[in-house]
Amino acid sequence: MINTHEVENQVPAREDVDEYTSNVPLVEAVARWGRGGAEASADGSLAGIGSLVGSATFQRDAEQANTRPPVLHTFDRWGRRVDEVEYDEAYHRVIGAAVAAGAHTSAAAAPGPGANVDRAAAFLLFAQVEPGHACPVSMTHAAVPTLELAASGLRDEWMPRLLSRSYDPALGGGGGGATKPSALVGMAMTEKQGGSDVRANTTRAERRVGSRSSGSFDSWGAEYGLTGHKWFCSAPMSDAFLVLAQAQHGLSCFFVPRVLPDGSRNVFHIQRLKDKLGNRSNASSEIELDGTSGWLIGEEGRGVATIVQMVTRTRLDCVIGTAAGMRQSVAEAAWHVRHRRAFGELLVDQPAMAAVVADLALESEAATLTSMRLARSYDSDADDAEQAFRRLATAVSKYWVCKRGAGHAAEALECLGGNGYTEAFPLARRYREQPLLAIWEGSGNVIALDVLRVLSRAPEAFEAFFGEVGSAAGESHVFDAALEGVRSLVREMTSTDAAGGASLARELTERLALVLQGSLMLRYSPGSVADAFVRTRLGDEGGRQYGVLPRGTDVAGILARA
């Protein structure tokens, strides 16, 4: 008798694996640049995270956090305005684990050489499996340097909460604002009439004079009342936000807590949650501020300069988050082709499929190297040259790596065939996720124009960048030609008018990113891996799609690293 429902030649679930130790390029990068040097990959902490996020339990939580998305409760049952967002318990378990592991602020809590690399590796591992929670984790990480500019009372009260490894989803921790020992911090900059053009913001900030009857707020600095509408506010259940608003002397940065020091709720009306393409586990919202209390950080009129440290670090996390997504895509594709048979043999043994996965792995390794090298430049021991390098390298990497994410996810999904296109497998979710990081914190043109600003205002950043990239000169004639080509383009653009420079901004940014990745691959990846990357990305031996590799490429060796 024929059994029509016998299941065979289906790939087993990829679960209960150590996502850290199985990621060879990441392990090598942490050993090279992380806090523990060569011993870092064996100290157990990152391997512990790798085992956690690779577990069947964590993967199930990741799925549930996305299939049971956040729900907005504007009023309670008695009609009182509460503006609370309810998340599934799976989401709380995921983000609680990330905070406990220090994926948010461990580098600030214990600064030093390699601290940001270890933190970046932890962030990558959590974002690899569940990217939505990474948004508030990233914003909290990035808020630290901006909060350093706050008045001493505000800074001293809130900084320990940001550095805490405890997680409490309740606003105020069940009591007054001061009773909660931990905090997550978000930001609200974007308005509907301006988007990336934050100087077009219309939210107003009016200075308040005198102290409140309910207690002194003097140590927090100058208090303002904020009124306006924010078009995008991610993670609205965070404990506080950095907000841009127009004060008397121009656009300024304010610290806006959800719960005030006396335990009362600040005015923070969540109008609706965004219905997004992906990133479903993370609530994104529109908010209304109506005389909302905010405390000035930095100087009036210097809001962009004040918040830029936060923006720079969230851009770094966009690169890390995209690298995380690429790693998930490669890992799932490689797992599939090693277990699935077609036309009489395993897919991995068929040259066309092997070449596709190997090419995906090249892209993933380059993104991982780039993100970890960037993270190292943010450590507390970074000298002037390192700070100049990261000023340019963060922008070009954010542009290129994040733009590559969506196409990379699409090709990896195709490796799984029809299964990949179903929501039962994680790559459908990843495919919807990857475009976000190309948009968040500046879409392509915004980043490319930022690179032009660096060219005109901070030439030392280009000197530092080429000093780093030029370390690989002489390793490959293809790389050397590409490096000289982009140097020539920079020289051309320094003598070009503004309109002409803007028309070349994307070309310059792309070429800078590729020589950076090529340099890192030549210096730190196995020769056969680096050679294949350089010849396909910087030379003329690659195709317009993944899977076109130079003749003689060590495909098996590349796949072994995947």
C-alpha positions as semicolon CSV with decimal commas, in nm:
position;residue;x (nm);y (nm);z (nm)
1;M;0,000;0,000;0,000
2;I;0,134;0,347;-0,091
3;N;0,176;0,593;0,194
4;T;0,129;0,937;0,040
5;H;0,246;1,120;0,351
6;E;0,582;0,957;0,412
7;V;0,834;1,237;0,474
8;E;1,178;1,191;0,327
9;N;1,455;1,409;0,182
10;Q;1,349;1,697;0,406
11;V;1,621;1,885;0,588
12;P;1,636;1,847;0,968
13;A;1,587;2,158;1,178
14;R;1,904;2,357;1,230
15;E;1,884;2,388;1,607
16;D;2,084;2,319;1,922
17;V;2,404;2,440;1,755
18;D;2,665;2,681;1,889
19;E;2,621;2,984;1,666
20;Y;2,947;3,135;1,792
21;T;3,203;2,859;1,754
22;S;3,048;2,755;1,422
23;N;3,105;3,107;1,287
24;V;3,477;3,082;1,207
25;P;3,527;3,440;1,077
26;L;3,362;3,581;1,390
27;V;3,572;3,367;1,624
28;E;3,889;3,477;1,443
29;A;3,787;3,845;1,457
30;V;3,717;3,831;1,832
31;A;4,050;3,657;1,891
32;R;4,224;3,930;1,690
33;W;4,051;4,244;1,818
34;G;3,852;4,144;2,125
35;R;3,930;4,200;2,488
36;G;4,085;3,862;2,555
37;G;4,313;3,843;2,251
38;A;4,383;3,492;2,129
39;E;4,209;3,338;2,430
40;A;3,881;3,525;2,387
41;S;3,714;3,260;2,176
42;A;3,773;3,002;2,447
43;D;3,658;3,198;2,752
44;G;3,310;3,052;2,737
45;S;3,099;3,370;2,746
46;L;3,043;3,413;2,373
47;A;3,020;3,039;2,328
48;G;2,751;3,042;2,595
49;I;2,558;3,304;2,401
50;G;2,613;3,103;2,083
51;S;2,463;2,793;2,242
52;L;2,171;2,992;2,381
53;V;2,069;3,160;2,056
54;G;2,122;2,838;1,863
55;S;1,894;2,640;2,092
56;A;1,554;2,519;1,982
57;T;1,397;2,707;2,273
58;F;1,546;3,042;2,174
59;Q;1,454;2,992;1,811
60;R;1,098;2,916;1,913
61;D;1,088;3,236;2,118
62;A;1,222;3,429;1,819
63;E;0,945;3,294;1,602
64;Q;0,672;3,363;1,857
65;A;0,795;3,717;1,918
66;N;0,733;3,784;1,548
67;T;0,411;3,590;1,498
68;R;0,258;3,742;1,814
69;P;0,346;4,107;1,751
70;P;0,312;4,394;2,000
71;V;-0,034;4,535;2,075
72;L;-0,105;4,898;2,167
73;H;-0,329;4,976;2,464
74;T;-0,409;5,346;2,450
75;F;-0,655;5,345;2,741
76;D;-0,720;5,118;3,035
77;R;-1,069;4,973;3,091
78;W;-1,174;5,273;3,301
79;G;-1,086;5,518;3,025
80;R;-0,760;5,645;3,166
81;R;-0,487;5,713;2,909
82;V;-0,202;5,463;2,962
83;D;-0,019;5,443;2,625
84;E;0,131;5,102;2,686
85;V;0,249;4,839;2,441
86;E;0,200;4,474;2,529
87;Y;0,466;4,232;2,406
88;D;0,453;3,855;2,403
89;E;0,642;3,683;2,683
90;A;0,872;3,529;2,421
91;Y;0,993;3,879;2,332
92;H;1,066;3,956;2,698
93;R;1,269;3,637;2,729
94;V;1,473;3,724;2,419
95;I;1,553;4,082;2,512
96;G;1,604;3,988;2,877
97;A;1,872;3,740;2,771
98;A;2,042;4,000;2,549
99;V;2,053;4,256;2,828
100;A;2,179;3,997;3,078
101;A;2,461;3,913;2,836
102;G;2,560;4,279;2,804
103;A;2,472;4,303;2,436
104;H;2,361;4,660;2,504
105;T;2,613;4,846;2,720
106;S;2,886;4,607;2,833
107;A;3,151;4,808;2,645
108;A;3,061;5,122;2,841
109;A;3,031;4,940;3,173
110;A;3,384;4,798;3,142
111;P;3,567;5,001;2,878
112;G;3,905;4,909;2,739
113;P;4,077;4,764;2,434
114;G;3,849;4,510;2,269
115;A;3,544;4,590;2,479
116;N;3,337;4,707;2,183
117;V;3,437;4,401;1,982
118;D;3,316;4,162;2,250
119;R;2,996;4,362;2,282
120;A;2,952;4,367;1,903
121;A;2,997;3,991;1,883
122;A;2,730;3,938;2,149
123;F;2,497;4,180;1,970
124;L;2,556;4,000;1,639
125;L;2,471;3,661;1,788
126;F;2,140;3,777;1,935
127;A;2,047;3,975;1,622
128;Q;2,129;3,675;1,404
129;V;1,831;3,483;1,539
130;E;1,588;3,759;1,647
131;P;1,660;4,103;1,500
132;G;1,358;4,299;1,625
133;H;1,468;4,322;1,989
134;A;1,806;4,447;1,869
135;C;1,657;4,793;1,804
136;P;1,613;4,900;2,170
137;V;1,932;4,713;2,263
138;S;2,123;4,914;2,002
139;M;1,966;5,247;2,095
140;T;2,053;5,196;2,461
141;H;2,412;5,116;2,366
142;A;2,428;5,426;2,148
143;A;2,265;5,660;2,402
144;V;2,553;5,631;2,649
145;P;2,791;5,890;2,493
146;T;2,507;6,141;2,449
147;L;2,391;6,096;2,808
148;E;2,746;6,178;2,917
149;L;2,672;6,536;2,804
150;A;2,370;6,569;3,035
151;A;2,362;6,760;3,363
152;S;2,530;6,572;3,646
153;G;2,211;6,486;3,833
154;L;2,043;6,341;3,524
155;R;2,356;6,156;3,419
156;D;2,429;6,015;3,763
157;E;2,073;5,892;3,809
158;W;2,024;5,735;3,468
159;M;2,366;5,607;3,361
160;P;2,371;5,320;3,614
161;R;2,032;5,209;3,482
162;L;2,160;5,196;3,125
163;L;2,462;4,995;3,234
164;S;2,254;4,750;3,436
165;R;2,217;4,393;3,312
166;S;1,874;4,347;3,461
167;Y;1,559;4,377;3,253
168;D;1,221;4,491;3,376
169;P;0,951;4,547;3,113
170;A;0,729;4,757;3,341
171;L;0,746;5,135;3,325
172;G;0,891;5,261;3,650
173;G;0,942;4,909;3,779
174;G;0,608;4,907;3,956
175;G;0,668;5,222;4,158
176;G;0,810;5,570;4,111
177;G;1,057;5,635;3,833
178;A;1,349;5,618;4,075
179;T;1,262;5,267;4,192
180;K;1,350;5,092;3,867
181;P;1,717;4,992;3,863
182;S;1,747;4,937;3,487
183;A;1,644;5,123;3,174
184;L;1,632;5,105;2,798
185;V;1,660;5,426;2,597
186;G;1,518;5,504;2,253
187;M;1,506;5,809;2,030
188;A;1,248;6,014;1,843
189;M;1,384;6,237;1,569
190;T;1,183;6,179;1,251
191;E;0,881;6,393;1,165
192;K;0,643;6,342;0,876
193;Q;0,728;6,664;0,694
194;G;1,104;6,616;0,700
195;G;1,212;6,253;0,733
196;S;1,591;6,254;0,725
197;D;1,588;6,635;0,711
198;V;1,561;6,678;1,087
199;R;1,625;7,052;1,062
200;A;1,274;7,075;0,916
201;N;1,133;6,947;1,247
202;T;0,849;7,153;1,392
203;T;0,823;7,005;1,743
204;R;0,865;7,300;1,981
205;A;1,046;7,317;2,314
206;E;0,964;7,595;2,561
207;R;1,185;7,658;2,863
208;R;1,022;7,612;3,203
209;V;1,134;7,832;3,489
210;G;1,125;7,728;3,855
211;S;1,097;7,391;4,027
212;R;0,796;7,166;4,060
213;S;0,592;7,152;4,376
214;S;0,628;6,775;4,381
215;G;1,005;6,788;4,422
216;S;1,322;6,944;4,291
217;F;1,439;6,861;3,940
218;D;1,717;7,118;3,946
219;S;2,000;6,864;3,926
220;W;1,865;6,739;3,594
221;G;1,940;7,073;3,429
222;A;1,709;7,294;3,224
223;E;1,354;7,161;3,186
224;Y;1,142;7,227;2,879
225;G;0,789;7,152;2,765
226;L;0,784;6,971;2,428
227;T;0,489;6,984;2,188
228;G;0,475;6,811;1,851
229;H;0,432;6,489;1,656
230;K;0,700;6,228;1,582
231;W;0,641;6,012;1,274
232;F;0,870;5,728;1,385
233;C;0,948;5,634;1,742
234;S;1,084;5,282;1,778
235;A;1,040;5,074;2,092
236;P;0,794;5,319;2,254
237;M;0,791;5,120;2,579
238;S;1,150;5,221;2,645
239;D;1,208;5,404;2,971
240;A;1,336;5,726;2,815
241;F;1,405;5,885;2,478
242;L;1,641;6,130;2,319
243;V;1,423;6,374;2,127
244;L;1,502;6,658;1,887
245;A;1,291;6,973;1,910
246;Q;1,314;7,340;1,813
247;A;1,406;7,564;2,107
248;Q;1,462;7,940;2,106
249;H;1,811;7,907;1,963
250;G;1,743;7,623;1,721
251;L;1,720;7,246;1,703
252;S;1,815;7,094;2,037
253;C;1,840;6,755;2,206
254;F;1,624;6,659;2,503
255;F;1,601;6,369;2,745
256;V;1,239;6,258;2,780
257;P;1,157;5,993;3,045
258;R;0,832;5,797;3,033
259;V;0,804;5,815;3,413
260;L;0,898;6,132;3,601
261;P;1,106;6,129;3,920
262;D;0,793;6,170;4,134
263;G;0,647;5,850;3,984
264;S;0,389;6,019;3,762
265;R;0,363;5,942;3,390
266;N;0,508;6,192;3,148
267;V;0,281;6,299;2,860
268;F;0,371;6,052;2,585
269;H;0,072;5,969;2,365
270;I;0,127;5,669;2,139
271;Q;-0,106;5,740;1,848
272;R;-0,063;5,415;1,659
273;L;0,183;5,136;1,585
274;K;0,333;5,116;1,237
275;D;0,231;4,824;1,018
276;K;0,577;4,733;0,887
277;L;0,712;4,504;0,620
278;G;0,928;4,325;0,874
279;N;1,076;4,387;1,219
280;R;0,744;4,266;1,356
281;S;0,856;4,186;1,708
282;N;0,965;4,546;1,763
283;A;0,695;4,810;1,802
284;S;0,745;5,126;1,598
285;S;0,504;5,408;1,659
286;E;0,383;5,760;1,603
287;I;0,380;5,967;1,919
288;E;0,226;6,297;2,025
289;L;0,403;6,525;2,273
290;D;0,183;6,783;2,446
291;G;0,373;6,986;2,702
292;T;0,586;6,678;2,761
293;S;0,870;6,726;3,008
294;G;1,216;6,707;2,858
295;W;1,559;6,805;2,987
296;L;1,815;6,975;2,765
297;I;2,129;6,778;2,682
298;G;2,416;6,985;2,548
299;E;2,351;7,338;2,426
300;E;2,046;7,492;2,266
301;G;2,078;7,491;1,889
302;R;2,334;7,209;1,899
303;G;2,090;6,920;1,889
304;V;2,236;6,744;1,586
305;A;2,590;6,772;1,719
306;T;2,471;6,640;2,056
307;I;2,286;6,336;1,923
308;V;2,539;6,253;1,650
309;Q;2,734;6,022;1,882
310;M;2,420;5,816;1,925
311;V;2,349;5,815;1,552
312;T;2,705;5,710;1,469
313;R;2,684;5,412;1,701
314;T;2,344;5,302;1,579
315;R;2,487;5,317;1,226
316;L;2,762;5,087;1,347
317;D;2,495;4,852;1,478
318;C;2,320;4,863;1,140
319;V;2,640;4,718;0,992
320;I;2,665;4,457;1,269
321;G;2,296;4,372;1,238
322;T;2,322;4,323;0,863
323;A;2,628;4,104;0,913
324;A;2,419;3,905;1,161
325;G;2,147;3,860;0,901
326;M;2,398;3,753;0,638
327;R;2,537;3,496;0,880
328;Q;2,190;3,354;0,945
329;S;2,125;3,339;0,571
330;V;2,452;3,160;0,495
331;A;2,418;2,920;0,787
332;E;2,066;2,819;0,686
333;A;2,157;2,786;0,317
334;A;2,472;2,584;0,389
335;W;2,278;2,358;0,625
336;H;2,012;2,299;0,363
337;V;2,247;2,208;0,079
338;R;2,440;1,966;0,300
339;H;2,122;1,770;0,378
340;R;1,902;1,801;0,071
341;R;1,931;1,572;-0,231
342;A;1,828;1,656;-0,585
343;F;1,893;1,473;-0,910
344;G;2,064;1,187;-0,728
345;E;2,314;1,372;-0,509
346;L;2,346;1,623;-0,230
347;L;2,302;1,982;-0,338
348;V;2,638;2,076;-0,188
349;D;2,807;1,834;-0,428
350;Q;2,655;2,005;-0,730
351;P;2,891;2,276;-0,860
352;A;2,629;2,538;-0,944
353;M;2,471;2,529;-0,599
354;A;2,806;2,505;-0,419
355;A;2,925;2,817;-0,601
356;V;2,617;3,014;-0,494
357;V;2,655;2,929;-0,124
358;A;3,030;2,992;-0,137
359;D;2,969;3,334;-0,290
360;L;2,714;3,413;-0,018
361;A;2,974;3,307;0,238
362;L;3,230;3,548;0,090
363;E;2,986;3,835;0,134
364;S;2,907;3,729;0,490
365;E;3,272;3,700;0,591
366;A;3,354;4,042;0,450
367;A;3,061;4,197;0,639
368;T;3,166;4,026;0,963
369;L;3,525;4,145;0,931
370;T;3,410;4,498;0,852
371;S;3,174;4,517;1,149
372;M;3,427;4,385;1,400
373;R;3,707;4,609;1,273
374;L;3,473;4,907;1,300
375;A;3,375;4,807;1,653
376;R;3,742;4,803;1,755
377;S;3,776;5,166;1,643
378;Y;3,510;5,268;1,897
379;D;3,706;5,143;2,198
380;S;3,812;5,387;2,468
381;D;4,178;5,362;2,369
382;A;4,109;5,478;2,011
383;D;4,360;5,749;1,916
384;D;4,297;6,041;1,683
385;A;4,373;5,833;1,374
386;E;4,128;5,561;1,481
387;Q;3,857;5,816;1,550
388;A;3,916;5,975;1,210
389;F;3,907;5,632;1,045
390;R;3,574;5,541;1,201
391;R;3,423;5,876;1,100
392;L;3,449;5,775;0,734
393;A;3,453;5,396;0,760
394;T;3,126;5,379;0,955
395;A;2,943;5,575;0,686
396;V;3,079;5,386;0,386
397;S;3,024;5,049;0,555
398;K;2,671;5,140;0,661
399;Y;2,594;5,232;0,302
400;W;2,740;4,927;0,133
401;V;2,694;4,639;0,377
402;C;2,334;4,730;0,455
403;K;2,247;4,769;0,088
404;R;2,390;4,423;0,017
405;G;2,175;4,266;0,288
406;A;1,845;4,240;0,100
407;G;1,986;4,080;-0,215
408;H;2,196;3,845;-0,006
409;A;1,888;3,729;0,186
410;A;1,694;3,679;-0,137
411;E;1,962;3,453;-0,285
412;A;1,996;3,252;0,036
413;L;1,619;3,208;0,053
414;E;1,623;3,073;-0,302
415;C;1,870;2,804;-0,197
416;L;1,590;2,654;0,014
417;G;1,349;2,658;-0,277
418;G;0,980;2,675;-0,192
419;N;1,048;2,607;0,176
420;G;1,249;2,928;0,195
421;Y;0,951;3,129;0,078
422;T;0,727;3,005;0,359
423;E;0,698;3,161;0,702
424;A;0,771;2,823;0,861
425;F;1,141;2,877;0,786
426;P;1,344;3,171;0,923
427;L;1,472;3,308;0,592
428;A;1,132;3,446;0,491
429;R;1,144;3,658;0,806
430;R;1,505;3,753;0,733
431;Y;1,417;3,855;0,377
432;R;1,161;4,101;0,513
433;E;1,403;4,221;0,778
434;Q;1,716;4,309;0,583
435;P;1,588;4,619;0,396
436;L;1,524;4,797;0,726
437;L;1,888;4,848;0,814
438;A;1,955;5,015;0,479
439;I;1,688;5,272;0,574
440;W;1,731;5,312;0,950
441;E;1,976;5,587;1,054
442;G;2,006;5,724;0,703
443;S;1,912;5,568;0,372
444;G;2,155;5,547;0,082
445;N;2,163;5,906;-0,039
446;V;2,181;6,046;0,313
447;I;2,487;5,832;0,389
448;A;2,655;5,906;0,056
449;L;2,611;6,280;0,109
450;D;2,757;6,239;0,457
451;V;3,067;6,092;0,293
452;L;3,090;6,408;0,080
453;R;3,071;6,621;0,394
454;V;3,361;6,425;0,539
455;L;3,558;6,486;0,219
456;S;3,509;6,862;0,244
457;R;3,525;6,909;0,621
458;A;3,745;6,632;0,758
459;P;4,019;6,537;0,509
460;E;4,209;6,373;0,794
461;A;3,941;6,102;0,793
462;F;4,036;6,011;0,437
463;E;4,404;6,009;0,533
464;A;4,332;5,770;0,820
465;F;4,107;5,556;0,602
466;F;4,366;5,514;0,329
467;G;4,632;5,454;0,593
468;E;4,428;5,156;0,715
469;V;4,325;5,028;0,374
470;G;4,669;5,076;0,224
471;S;4,813;4,817;0,463
472;A;4,712;4,553;0,208
473;A;4,890;4,720;-0,084
474;G;5,105;4,476;-0,279
475;E;4,898;4,171;-0,183
476;S;4,695;4,167;-0,504
477;H;4,732;4,353;-0,832
478;V;4,351;4,365;-0,860
479;F;4,328;4,530;-0,519
480;D;4,613;4,770;-0,596
481;A;4,438;4,885;-0,913
482;A;4,109;4,937;-0,727
483;L;4,284;5,129;-0,450
484;E;4,457;5,361;-0,694
485;G;4,129;5,406;-0,880
486;V;3,941;5,525;-0,573
487;R;4,230;5,750;-0,470
488;S;4,212;5,908;-0,814
489;L;3,836;5,955;-0,776
490;V;3,887;6,132;-0,443
491;R;4,140;6,367;-0,603
492;E;3,895;6,437;-0,884
493;M;3,610;6,511;-0,645
494;T;3,810;6,755;-0,435
495;S;3,829;6,978;-0,742
496;T;3,467;6,927;-0,850
497;D;3,180;7,164;-0,776
498;A;2,910;7,062;-0,529
499;A;2,662;6,945;-0,792
500;G;2,921;6,733;-0,968
501;G;3,039;6,586;-0,641
502;A;2,687;6,491;-0,538
503;S;2,637;6,303;-0,865
504;L;2,942;6,091;-0,781
505;A;2,862;6,043;-0,413
506;R;2,725;5,691;-0,444
507;E;3,007;5,575;-0,669
508;L;3,267;5,708;-0,426
509;T;3,098;5,552;-0,124
510;E;3,064;5,212;-0,289
511;R;3,425;5,204;-0,405
512;L;3,555;5,312;-0,065
513;A;3,355;5,036;0,103
514;L;3,482;4,771;-0,136
515;V;3,850;4,860;-0,097
516;L;3,802;4,854;0,280
517;Q;3,650;4,507;0,263
518;G;3,913;4,390;0,016
519;S;4,191;4,513;0,240
520;L;4,048;4,338;0,545
521;M;3,997;4,012;0,354
522;L;4,352;4,019;0,215
523;R;4,503;4,075;0,557
524;Y;4,291;3,848;0,773
525;S;4,115;3,578;0,569
526;P;4,271;3,266;0,414
527;G;4,439;3,339;0,083
528;S;4,192;3,148;-0,131
529;V;3,896;3,323;0,035
530;A;4,049;3,669;0,000
531;D;4,150;3,604;-0,361
532;A;3,798;3,502;-0,460
533;F;3,648;3,806;-0,289
534;V;3,889;4,057;-0,443
535;R;3,866;3,914;-0,795
536;T;3,486;3,910;-0,791
537;R;3,417;4,237;-0,606
538;L;3,709;4,455;-0,714
539;G;3,799;4,291;-1,044
540;D;3,597;4,186;-1,346
541;E;3,564;3,812;-1,278
542;G;3,239;3,820;-1,083
543;G;2,886;3,814;-1,214
544;R;2,586;4,035;-1,159
545;Q;2,433;3,762;-0,942
546;Y;2,578;3,537;-0,672
547;G;2,741;3,214;-0,785
548;V;2,974;3,342;-1,059
549;L;3,321;3,274;-0,920
550;P;3,663;3,279;-1,091
551;R;3,788;2,954;-1,236
552;G;3,995;2,763;-0,986
553;T;3,823;2,910;-0,678
554;D;3,853;2,683;-0,374
555;V;3,479;2,644;-0,333
556;A;3,512;2,351;-0,091
557;G;3,745;2,552;0,133
558;I;3,511;2,849;0,140
559;L;3,216;2,624;0,222
560;A;3,411;2,461;0,505
561;R;3,432;2,803;0,676
562;A;3,055;2,847;0,636
